[in-house]
Amino acid sequence: MKRIATLATVTLAALLCTACVIAPNGERVVSDREALTQMSEQAIKTCGAGNVKDVTHKSFTCK
């Protein structure tokens, strides 16, 4: 009986360790390249063409 309880505990622990990871609904992971492209487009819209000083994947600065 003790072996069955131990086996059941080990099996349950193994099953719990193999759980799926689910991302929150509606959120999309954006790559650095995509983020840089989006930020560049926003910088041009905000600063105007030729007036963008610096762009990173998180921010931009105008001249």
N, C-alpha and C positions, 0 to 999 in steps of 0.2 A: 504494500500500500504506500509506503514511503517513497519507493521508486517511481510510482505513478504520479505522485504529487510533485516530485522533483522534475520529472520529465514534462509534466504539464506546465510548471513554472518556467522552465527553460524554453519551451516551445512558445509560450505566451510572450516572453521577453524578446525572443527572436522575431516574432511577428510584429511587435510594437516598434522594433528598431528598423523595420523595413517599410515604414509608413510613407505615403506619398507627400510630396511638398507641392502645395497649390498656391499659385500667385493670386493676389487679390484681384477681383473682377475689375475690368476696365483699365488696369494699369499696364503700360507697355514699357518694356525696357528699351531705352534708346542708347545706341552705341555712341562712342565719342565722335566718330565721323559724322553721324547723323546730327548730333547735337551741334557740332561745329558748323555744319551746313545751315541748319536752322538759325543759329545765332548770326551767321554771316548775312543771311537774307534779311533778318530783323534789323541788323546794323545798317544795311544799305537803305532800308525803308525809313529808319529813324534819322540817320545822319545825312543821307543823300549820297548819291554815287560820287566817289572821289573824296569824301569827307570822313571816311572811317580810318581811325588811327590804329586800333588793335582789336583783334577778335580772339577769344578763347571759347572753349565749349561751354563756359558758364556766364561769360559777360563780354561786353564790347565797350570801346571808348571812341568818341568822335574827336576830330581835329579841332 
